[in-house]
Amino acid sequence: MHTFFVVQSFERGRKGSLVADQPIETQGYEQATRMAERLSRRKAGVVAFARTGDPATGDFDEPVVIARYGSLDSAEQ
């Protein structure tokens, strides 16, 4: 089992929809939270999460949100 820490940021698209940027894998919890905070200053929304699983089998637990900033609902503006 391996835990992946990922930061996903979003830009505001046309008509208020959110457009996902390329996800960024980080080396750990603290790096993910710091990066999410930094990106939140210029992105519409940012979420950092951890996901544990086995990449060889594709069996993963549900993601756990560790930081959330800004608007992450496409209906919010």
Contact map, one row per residue, 1 for C-alpha under 8 A:
11100000000000000000000000000000000000000000000000011100000000000000000000000
11110000000000000000000000000000000000000000000000011110000000000000000000000
11111000000000000000000000000000000000000000000001111000000000000000000000000
01111100000000000000000011110000000000000000000001110000000000000000000000000
00111110000000000000000011111001000000000000000111100000000000000000000000000
00011111000000000000001111000001000000000000000111000000000000000000000000000
00001111100000000000001111000001001100000000011110000000000000000000000000000
00000111110000000001111100000000000100000000011100000000000000000000000000000
00000011111000000001111000000000000100110011111000000000000000000000000000000
00000001111100000111100000000000000000000011110000000000000000000000000100000
00000000111110000111100000000000000000000011100000000000000000000000000000000
00000000011111011110000000000000000000000011000000000000000000000000000000000
00000000001111111110000000000000000000000000000000000000000000000000000000000
00000000000111111000000000000000000000000000000000000000000000000000000000000
00000000000011111000000000000000000000000000000000000000000000000000000000000
00000000000111111100000000000000000000000000000000000000000000000000000001111
00000000000111111110000000000000000000000000000000000000000000000000000001100
00000000011110011111000000000000000000000001000000000000000000000000000111000
00000000011110001111100000000000000000000000000000000000000000000000000000000
00000001111000000111111000000000000000000000000000000000000000000000000000000
00000001111000000011111000000000000000000000000000000000000000000000000000000
00000001100000000001111100000000000000000000000000000000000000000000000000000
00000111100000000001111110000000000000000000000000000000000000000000000000000
00000111000000000000011111000000000000000000000000000000000000000000000000000
00011110000000000000001111100000000000000000000000000000000000000000000000000
00011110000000000000000111111011000000000000000000000000000000000000000000000
00011000000000000000000011111011000000000000000000000000000000000000000000000
00011000000000000000000001111111000000000000000000000000000000000000000000000
00001000000000000000000001111111100000000000000001000000000000000100000000000
00000000000000000000000000011111110000000000000000000000000000000000000000000
00000000000000000000000001111111111000000000000000000000000000000000000000000
00001110000000000000000001111111111100000000000110000000000000000000000000000
00000000000000000000000000001111111110000000000100000000000000000110000000000
00000000000000000000000000000111111111000000000000000000000000000000000000000
00000010000000000000000000000011111111100000000000000000000000000000000000000
00000011100000000000000000000001111111110000011100000000000000000011100000000
00000000000000000000000000000000111111111000000000000000000000000000100000000
00000000000000000000000000000000011111111100000000000000000000000000000000000
00000000100000000000000000000000001111111110010000000000000000000000000000000
00000000100000000000000000000000000111111111110000000000000000000000110000000
00000000000000000000000000000000000011111110000000000000000000000000000000000
00000000000000000000000000000000000001111111000000000000000000000000000000000
00000000111100000000000000000000000000111111110000000000000000000000010000000
00000000111100000100000000000000000000010111110000000000000000000000011100000
00000000111000000000000000000000000000010011111000000000000000000001111100000
00000011110000000000000000000000000100110011111100000000000000000011111100000
00000011100000000000000000000000000100000000111110000000000000001111100000000
00001111000000000000000000000001100100000000011111000000000000001111000000000
00001110000000000000000000000001000000000000001111100000000000111110000000000
00111100000000000000000000001000000000000000000111110000000000111100000000000
00111000000000000000000000000000000000000000000011111000000111110000000000000
11110000000000000000000000000000000000000000000001111100000111100000000000000
11100000000000000000000000000000000000000000000000111110011110000000000000000
11000000000000000000000000000000000000000000000000011111111100000000000000000
01000000000000000000000000000000000000000000000000001111111100000000000000000
00000000000000000000000000000000000000000000000000000111110000000000000000000
00000000000000000000000000000000000000000000000000000111111000000000000000000
00000000000000000000000000000000000000000000000000001111111100000000000000000
00000000000000000000000000000000000000000000000000001110111110000000000000000
00000000000000000000000000000000000000000000000000111110011111000000000000000
00000000000000000000000000000000000000000000000000111000001111100000000000000
00000000000000000000000000000000000000000000000000110000000111110000000000000
00000000000000000000000000000000000000000000000011110000000011111000000000000
00000000000000000000000000000000000000000000000011100000000001111100000000000
00000000000000000000000000000000000000000000001111000000000000111111000000000
00000000000000000000000000001000100000000000001111000000000000011111000000000
00000000000000000000000000000000100100000000011110000000000000001111100000000
00000000000000000000000000000000000100000000111100000000000000001111110000000
00000000000000000000000000000000000110010000111000000000000000000011111100000
00000000000000000000000000000000000000010011110000000000000000000001111100000
00000000000000000000000000000000000000000001110000000000000000000000111111011
00000000010000000100000000000000000000000001110000000000000000000000111111010
00000000000000000100000000000000000000000000000000000000000000000000001111110
00000000000000011100000000000000000000000000000000000000000000000000001111111
00000000000000011000000000000000000000000000000000000000000000000000000011111
00000000000000010000000000000000000000000000000000000000000000000000001111111
00000000000000010000000000000000000000000000000000000000000000000000001001111
